[in-house]
Amino acid sequence: MGGPARRGSRRADWRETARTYALVPLRLFLGVTFTYAGLDKLTDSAFLHASGTGSIGELMHSVRDSAAVPALVDLALKNPSGFGYAMALGELAVGVGTLLGLFGRLAALGGAAISLSLWLTVSWQTTPYYYGNDLAYLMAWLPLVLAGSSVLSADALRAARRRRTP
């Protein structure tokens, strides 16, 4: 049966496995969330318009005066519809890249940039600050920016293929 050394070894194996796969749930959550957010914007009949109820233009006008960086909102207001498409396609690219683990650090950096821009514009006025979700998303992206997609990913497959090729 398993003596103390054997149990300790199993515990160490479990800890190593847990450490190896620790960021996979975070990657799945962020990947699914950003993919859904991008698709939701692209399929919303009102969101991509420059004006009107539920449009990106209306949202940008409503947060302009309370944003930490109003210049970012002004930039979006130059072409609200184009900005809405860029945001939706950016979220979709970040989400799919994160799910597949394809250029994982770059996808995570894109997600962090989107979350930072949303925090500094749309959710800046949220009080207390921890009620706004964009700051939490920004912090959630940072471990993936640092660690990348080292397991269960296209990046891991590419790395393994490079190691096998002489």
Accessible surface in RSA format (square Angstrom, percent):
REM  Atomic radii and reference values for relative SASA: ProtOr
REM  Chains: A
REM  Algorithm: Lee & Richards
REM  Probe-radius: 1.40
REM  Slices: 20
REM RES _ NUM      All-atoms   Total-Side   Main-Chain    Non-polar    All polar
REM                ABS   REL    ABS   REL    ABS   REL    ABS   REL    ABS   REL
RES MET A   1   243.43 126.1 160.82 106.4  82.61 196.7 145.68 123.9  97.75 129.5
RES GLY A   2    24.08  29.7   0.00   N/A  24.08  29.7   4.16  11.4  19.91  44.6
RES GLY A   3    31.83  39.2   0.00   N/A  31.83  39.2  26.30  72.2   5.53  12.4
RES PRO A   4   111.49  81.3 101.45  92.5  10.05  36.5 103.94  85.8   7.56  47.0
RES ALA A   5    89.80  82.6  69.29 106.9  20.51  46.7  81.69 115.0   8.11  21.5
RES ARG A   6   133.35  56.0 127.84  65.2   5.52  13.1  41.46  56.7  91.90  55.7
RES ARG A   7   128.40  53.9 125.46  64.0   2.94   7.0  45.32  61.9  83.08  50.4
RES GLY A   8    28.72  35.4   0.00   N/A  28.72  35.4  23.04  63.2   5.68  12.7
RES SER A   9    50.74  42.9  41.24  55.0   9.51  21.9  27.06  57.6  23.68  33.2
RES ARG A  10   124.18  52.1 120.23  61.3   3.95   9.4  58.36  79.8  65.82  39.9
RES ARG A  11   131.36  55.2 125.46  64.0   5.90  14.1  35.75  48.9  95.62  57.9
RES ALA A  12    56.42  51.9  49.23  76.0   7.20  16.4  51.81  73.0   4.61  12.2
RES ASP A  13    86.86  60.8  83.42  83.0   3.44   8.1  28.67  67.5  58.19  58.0
RES TRP A  14   172.36  69.2 166.94  80.8   5.41  12.7 142.90  76.2  29.46  47.8
RES ARG A  15   127.15  53.4 123.97  63.2   3.17   7.6  30.11  41.1  97.04  58.8
RES GLU A  16    93.27  53.5  93.08  70.4   0.19   0.5  46.29  89.5  46.98  38.4
RES THR A  17    75.00  53.3  71.91  72.9   3.08   7.3  48.20  64.7  26.79  40.5
RES ALA A  18    41.76  38.4  28.04  43.3  13.71  31.2  38.52  54.3   3.23   8.6
RES ARG A  19   157.43  66.1 138.08  70.4  19.35  46.1  69.25  94.6  88.17  53.4
RES THR A  20    55.51  39.5  37.18  37.7  18.33  43.7  34.30  46.1  21.20  32.1
RES TYR A  21    92.58  43.2  89.44  50.9   3.14   8.2  48.30  36.3  44.28  54.6
RES ALA A  22    62.81  57.7  38.40  59.3  24.40  55.5  47.85  67.4  14.96  39.6
RES LEU A  23    56.88  31.7  55.50  39.7   1.38   3.5  55.71  39.1   1.17   3.2
RES VAL A  24    19.90  13.1  19.57  17.7   0.33   0.8  19.75  17.2   0.15   0.4
RES PRO A  25    86.78  63.2  79.39  72.4   7.39  26.9  82.67  68.3   4.12  25.6
RES LEU A  26    44.85  25.0  39.70  28.4   5.14  12.9  43.73  30.7   1.11   3.0
RES ARG A  27    11.22   4.7  11.19   5.7   0.03   0.1   3.75   5.1   7.46   4.5
RES LEU A  28    88.92  49.5  88.55  63.3   0.38   0.9  88.82  62.4   0.10   0.3
RES PHE A  29   108.98  54.5 101.18  62.7   7.80  20.3 108.41  65.7   0.57   1.6
RES LEU A  30     0.00   0.0   0.00   0.0   0.00   0.0   0.00   0.0   0.00   0.0
RES GLY A  31     0.00   0.0   0.00   N/A   0.00   0.0   0.00   0.0   0.00   0.0
RES VAL A  32    87.21  57.4  85.35  77.3   1.87   4.5  86.64  75.3   0.57   1.6
RES THR A  33    35.26  25.1  31.15  31.6   4.11   9.8  27.65  37.1   7.61  11.5
RES PHE A  34    12.52   6.3  12.52   7.8   0.00   0.0  12.52   7.6   0.00   0.0
RES THR A  35    23.21  16.5  23.21  23.5   0.00   0.0  23.21  31.2   0.00   0.0
RES TYR A  36   148.59  69.4 146.14  83.1   2.45   6.4 108.69  81.7  39.90  49.2
RES ALA A  37    23.35  21.5  19.67  30.4   3.68   8.4  23.33  32.8   0.02   0.1
RES GLY A  38     0.00   0.0   0.00   N/A   0.00   0.0   0.00   0.0   0.00   0.0
RES LEU A  39    83.59  46.6  83.43  59.7   0.16   0.4  83.59  58.7   0.00   0.0
RES ASP A  40    71.15  49.8  66.77  66.5   4.38  10.4   4.36  10.3  66.79  66.6
RES LYS A  41    41.93  20.5  40.81  25.0   1.13   2.7  19.10  17.2  22.83  24.3
RES LEU A  42    52.99  29.5  30.44  21.8  22.55  56.7  30.44  21.4  22.55  60.7
RES THR A  43   109.30  77.7  76.81  77.9  32.49  77.4  69.24  93.0  40.05  60.6
RES ASP A  44    62.00  43.4  48.84  48.6  13.16  31.1  14.25  33.5  47.75  47.6
RES SER A  45   100.93  85.3  78.62 104.9  22.31  51.4  58.60 124.8  42.33  59.3
RES ALA A  46    31.38  28.9  29.67  45.8   1.71   3.9  31.27  44.0   0.12   0.3
RES PHE A  47    23.46  11.7  23.46  14.5   0.00   0.0  23.46  14.2   0.00   0.0
RES LEU A  48    14.59   8.1  13.81   9.9   0.78   2.0  13.81   9.7   0.78   2.1
RES HIS A  49   103.97  56.8 101.04  70.2   2.93   7.5  62.03  63.9  41.94  48.8
RES ALA A  50    52.01  47.8  42.89  66.2   9.12  20.7  42.89  60.4   9.12  24.2
RES SER A  51    85.18  72.0  74.53  99.5  10.65  24.5  39.93  85.0  45.25  63.4
RES GLY A  52    43.96  54.2   0.00   N/A  43.96  54.2  37.71 103.5   6.25  14.0
RES THR A  53   124.00  88.2 107.72 109.2  16.28  38.8  72.87  97.9  51.13  77.3
RES GLY A  54    41.05  50.6   0.00   N/A  41.05  50.6  33.87  92.9   7.18  16.1
RES SER A  55     2.32   2.0   0.44   0.6   1.88   4.3   0.44   0.9   1.88   2.6
RES ILE A  56     4.33   2.5   4.33   3.2   0.00   0.0   4.33   3.1   0.00   0.0
RES GLY A  57     0.02   0.0   0.00   N/A   0.02   0.0   0.02   0.1   0.00   0.0
RES GLU A  58    78.59  45.1  72.95  55.2   5.64  13.4  32.06  62.0  46.53  38.0
RES LEU A  59    62.91  35.0  59.64  42.7   3.26   8.2  62.79  44.1   0.12   0.3
RES MET A  60     5.14   2.7   5.14   3.4   0.00   0.0   2.91   2.5   2.23   3.0
RES HIS A  61   123.08  67.3 105.73  73.5  17.35  44.4  68.27  70.4  54.81  63.8
RES SER A  62    80.93  68.4  42.80  57.1  38.13  87.8  46.87  99.8  34.06  47.7
RES VAL A  63     7.21   4.7   7.11   6.4   0.10   0.2   7.21   6.3   0.00   0.0
RES ARG A  64    77.71  32.6  77.71  39.6   0.00   0.0  21.01  28.7  56.70  34.4
RES ASP A  65   131.59  92.2  99.74  99.3  31.85  75.3  38.69  91.0  92.91  92.7
RES SER A  66    44.56  37.7  30.18  40.3  14.37  33.1  36.62  78.0   7.93  11.1
RES ALA A  67    10.66   9.8   0.00   0.0  10.66  24.2   0.00   0.0  10.66  28.2
RES ALA A  68    38.26  35.2   7.56  11.7  30.70  69.8  13.65  19.2  24.61  65.2
RES VAL A  69    54.34  35.8  52.92  47.9   1.42   3.4  54.34  47.2   0.00   0.0
RES PRO A  70    45.50  33.2  45.50  41.5   0.00   0.0  45.50  37.6   0.00   0.0
RES ALA A  71    68.40  62.9  59.23  91.4   9.17  20.9  61.43  86.5   6.97  18.5
RES LEU A  72    66.27  36.9  60.43  43.2   5.84  14.7  60.75  42.7   5.52  14.9
RES VAL A  73     0.54   0.4   0.00   0.0   0.54   1.3   0.54   0.5   0.00   0.0
RES ASP A  74    52.39  36.7  48.87  48.6   3.52   8.3  24.02  56.5  28.37  28.3
RES LEU A  75   115.39  64.3 107.15  76.7   8.24  20.7 108.00  75.8   7.39  19.9
RES ALA A  76     2.54   2.3   0.54   0.8   2.00   4.6   2.21   3.1   0.33   0.9
RES LEU A  77    38.58  21.5  21.50  15.4  17.08  42.9  21.91  15.4  16.67  44.9
RES LYS A  78   167.31  81.6 128.76  79.0  38.55  91.8  84.76  76.3  82.55  87.9
RES ASN A  79    89.95  62.0  86.18  83.3   3.76   9.1  28.28  68.1  61.67  59.6
RES PRO A  80    16.83  12.3  16.83  15.3   0.00   0.0  16.83  13.9   0.00   0.0
RES SER A  81    35.16  29.7  35.14  46.9   0.02   0.1  20.21  43.0  14.96  21.0
RES GLY A  82    29.51  36.4   0.00   N/A  29.51  36.4  23.38  64.2   6.13  13.7
RES PHE A  83    64.87  32.5  58.67  36.3   6.20  16.1  63.06  38.2   1.81   5.2
RES GLY A  84     0.00   0.0   0.00   N/A   0.00   0.0   0.00   0.0   0.00   0.0
RES TYR A  85   104.44  48.8 104.44  59.4   0.00   0.0  64.68  48.6  39.76  49.0
RES ALA A  86    61.79  56.8  46.19  71.3  15.60  35.5  53.48  75.3   8.30  22.0
RES MET A  87    16.74   8.7  11.07   7.3   5.67  13.5  15.48  13.2   1.26   1.7
RES ALA A  88     0.00   0.0   0.00   0.0   0.00   0.0   0.00   0.0   0.00   0.0
RES LEU A  89    94.78  52.8  91.35  65.4   3.43   8.6  91.70  64.4   3.08   8.3
RES GLY A  90    23.99  29.6   0.00   N/A  23.99  29.6  22.83  62.6   1.16   2.6
RES GLU A  91     5.75   3.3   5.75   4.4   0.00   0.0   0.00   0.0   5.75   4.7
RES LEU A  92    40.73  22.7  40.73  29.1   0.00   0.0  40.73  28.6   0.00   0.0
RES ALA A  93    67.51  62.1  50.75  78.3  16.76  38.1  60.50  85.2   7.01  18.6
RES VAL A  94    12.37   8.1  11.15  10.1   1.22   2.9  12.37  10.7   0.00   0.0
RES GLY A  95     0.00   0.0   0.00   N/A   0.00   0.0   0.00   0.0   0.00   0.0
RES VAL A  96    61.77  40.6  61.45  55.6   0.31   0.8  61.77  53.7   0.00   0.0
RES GLY A  97     9.36  11.5   0.00   N/A   9.36  11.5   8.42  23.1   0.94   2.1
RES THR A  98     3.51   2.5   2.79   2.8   0.73   1.7   3.13   4.2   0.38   0.6
RES LEU A  99    55.31  30.8  41.97  30.0  13.35  33.5  42.38  29.8  12.93  34.8
RES LEU A 100    99.12  55.2  92.08  65.9   7.04  17.7  95.16  66.8   3.96  10.7
RES GLY A 101     0.00   0.0   0.00   N/A   0.00   0.0   0.00   0.0   0.00   0.0
RES LEU A 102    66.37  37.0  63.25  45.2   3.12   7.9  63.25  44.4   3.12   8.4
RES PHE A 103   112.06  56.1 105.19  65.2   6.87  17.9 112.06  67.9   0.00   0.0
RES GLY A 104     4.27   5.3   0.00   N/A   4.27   5.3   0.99   2.7   3.28   7.3
RES ARG A 105   134.26  56.4 130.75  66.7   3.51   8.3  50.76  69.4  83.50  50.6
RES LEU A 106   122.48  68.2 115.25  82.5   7.23  18.2 118.06  82.9   4.42  11.9
RES ALA A 107    10.32   9.5   4.15   6.4   6.17  14.0   9.85  13.9   0.48   1.3
RES ALA A 108     1.01   0.9   1.01   1.6   0.01   0.0   1.01   1.4   0.01   0.0
RES LEU A 109    98.52  54.9  98.52  70.5   0.00   0.0  98.52  69.2   0.00   0.0
RES GLY A 110    23.96  29.5   0.00   N/A  23.96  29.5  23.19  63.6   0.77   1.7
RES GLY A 111     0.00   0.0   0.00   N/A   0.00   0.0   0.00   0.0   0.00   0.0
RES ALA A 112     7.10   6.5   6.72  10.4   0.38   0.9   7.03   9.9   0.07   0.2
RES ALA A 113    58.06  53.4  47.77  73.7  10.29  23.4  53.34  75.1   4.71  12.5
RES ILE A 114    23.90  13.6  21.88  16.3   2.02   4.9  23.81  17.1   0.08   0.2
RES SER A 115     1.30   1.1   1.06   1.4   0.24   0.6   0.24   0.5   1.06   1.5
RES LEU A 116    71.72  39.9  71.72  51.3   0.00   0.0  71.72  50.4   0.00   0.0
RES SER A 117    34.19  28.9  32.69  43.6   1.51   3.5  29.28  62.4   4.91   6.9
RES LEU A 118    35.29  19.7  35.29  25.2   0.00   0.0  35.29  24.8   0.00   0.0
RES TRP A 119    53.40  21.4  53.40  25.8   0.00   0.0  48.95  26.1   4.46   7.2
RES LEU A 120    36.04  20.1  36.04  25.8   0.00   0.0  36.04  25.3   0.00   0.0
RES THR A 121     9.75   6.9   9.75   9.9   0.00   0.0   5.98   8.0   3.78   5.7
RES VAL A 122    32.60  21.5  30.85  27.9   1.75   4.2  30.85  26.8   1.75   4.8
RES SER A 123    12.82  10.8   8.73  11.7   4.09   9.4  10.35  22.0   2.47   3.5
RES TRP A 124   109.19  43.8  93.83  45.4  15.36  36.1  70.07  37.4  39.12  63.5
RES GLN A 125    86.03  48.1  65.78  48.1  20.25  48.2  45.32  96.5  40.71  30.9
RES THR A 126    41.25  29.3  29.39  29.8  11.86  28.3  23.21  31.2  18.04  27.3
RES THR A 127   116.77  83.1  92.89  94.2  23.89  56.9  70.23  94.3  46.54  70.4
RES PRO A 128    45.52  33.2  42.30  38.6   3.23  11.7  45.52  37.6   0.00   0.0
RES TYR A 129   140.63  65.7 133.23  75.8   7.40  19.2  90.63  68.1  50.00  61.6
RES TYR A 130   144.48  67.5 117.34  66.8  27.14  70.6  85.60  64.3  58.88  72.6
RES TYR A 131   155.28  72.5 125.14  71.2  30.14  78.4  84.31  63.4  70.97  87.5
RES GLY A 132     7.67   9.5   0.00   N/A   7.67   9.5   5.36  14.7   2.31   5.2
RES ASN A 133    88.07  60.7  82.04  79.3   6.03  14.5  31.73  76.4  56.35  54.5
RES ASP A 134    16.82  11.8  16.82  16.7   0.00   0.0   0.00   0.0  16.82  16.8
RES LEU A 135    31.59  17.6  31.59  22.6   0.00   0.0  31.59  22.2   0.00   0.0
RES ALA A 136    64.74  59.5  52.22  80.6  12.52  28.5  59.41  83.7   5.34  14.1
RES TYR A 137    42.36  19.8  41.38  23.5   0.97   2.5  21.61  16.2  20.75  25.6
RES LEU A 138    19.21  10.7  19.21  13.7   0.00   0.0  19.21  13.5   0.00   0.0
RES MET A 139    99.24  51.4  91.95  60.9   7.28  17.3  66.02  56.1  33.21  44.0
RES ALA A 140    23.78  21.9  15.83  24.4   7.96  18.1  23.38  32.9   0.40   1.1
RES TRP A 141     0.00   0.0   0.00   0.0   0.00   0.0   0.00   0.0   0.00   0.0
RES LEU A 142    70.56  39.3  70.55  50.5   0.01   0.0  70.55  49.5   0.01   0.0
RES PRO A 143    48.83  35.6  43.99  40.1   4.84  17.6  48.00  39.6   0.83   5.2
RES LEU A 144     4.30   2.4   4.30   3.1   0.00   0.0   4.30   3.0   0.00   0.0
RES VAL A 145    33.96  22.3  31.05  28.1   2.91   7.0  31.05  27.0   2.91   7.9
RES LEU A 146   139.79  77.9 122.35  87.5  17.44  43.8 125.09  87.9  14.70  39.6
RES ALA A 147    44.01  40.5  27.90  43.1  16.10  36.6  35.02  49.3   8.98  23.8
RES GLY A 148     7.13   8.8   0.00   N/A   7.13   8.8   3.67  10.1   3.46   7.8
RES SER A 149     9.18   7.8   2.91   3.9   6.28  14.5   1.75   3.7   7.44  10.4
RES SER A 150    81.92  69.2  58.46  78.0  23.46  54.0  44.39  94.5  37.53  52.6
RES VAL A 151    29.71  19.6  27.62  25.0   2.09   5.0  29.66  25.8   0.05   0.1
RES LEU A 152   119.61  66.6  91.91  65.8  27.70  69.6 104.08  73.1  15.53  41.8
RES SER A 153     9.21   7.8   0.00   0.0   9.21  21.2   4.30   9.2   4.91   6.9
RES ALA A 154    27.35  25.1  23.38  36.1   3.97   9.0  24.82  35.0   2.53   6.7
RES ASP A 155    29.84  20.9  26.07  25.9   3.77   8.9  18.97  44.6  10.87  10.8
RES ALA A 156    27.65  25.4  20.01  30.9   7.64  17.4  25.64  36.1   2.01   5.3
RES LEU A 157   119.11  66.3 117.20  83.8   1.91   4.8 117.53  82.5   1.59   4.3
RES ARG A 158    81.01  34.0  78.93  40.2   2.07   4.9  40.25  55.0  40.75  24.7
RES ALA A 159    25.67  23.6  24.46  37.7   1.21   2.7  24.97  35.2   0.69   1.8
RES ALA A 160    25.95  23.9  24.83  38.3   1.12   2.5  25.33  35.7   0.62   1.6
RES ARG A 161   143.41  60.2 143.39  73.1   0.02   0.0  50.90  69.6  92.51  56.1
RES ARG A 162   150.57  63.2 135.32  69.0  15.25  36.3  76.07 104.0  74.51  45.2
RES ARG A 163   180.77  75.9 145.06  73.9  35.70  85.0  78.22 106.9 102.54  62.1
RES ARG A 164   172.30  72.3 143.04  72.9  29.26  69.7  77.03 105.3  95.27  57.7
RES THR A 165    88.60  63.0  71.62  72.6  16.98  40.5  59.49  79.9  29.11  44.0
RES PRO A 166   168.62 122.9 101.08  92.1  67.54 245.5 138.70 114.5  29.92 185.9
END  Absolute sums over single chains surface
CHAIN  1 A    10100.9       8578.6       1522.3       6887.5       3213.4
END  Absolute sums over all chains
TOTAL         10100.9       8578.6       1522.3       6887.5       3213.4
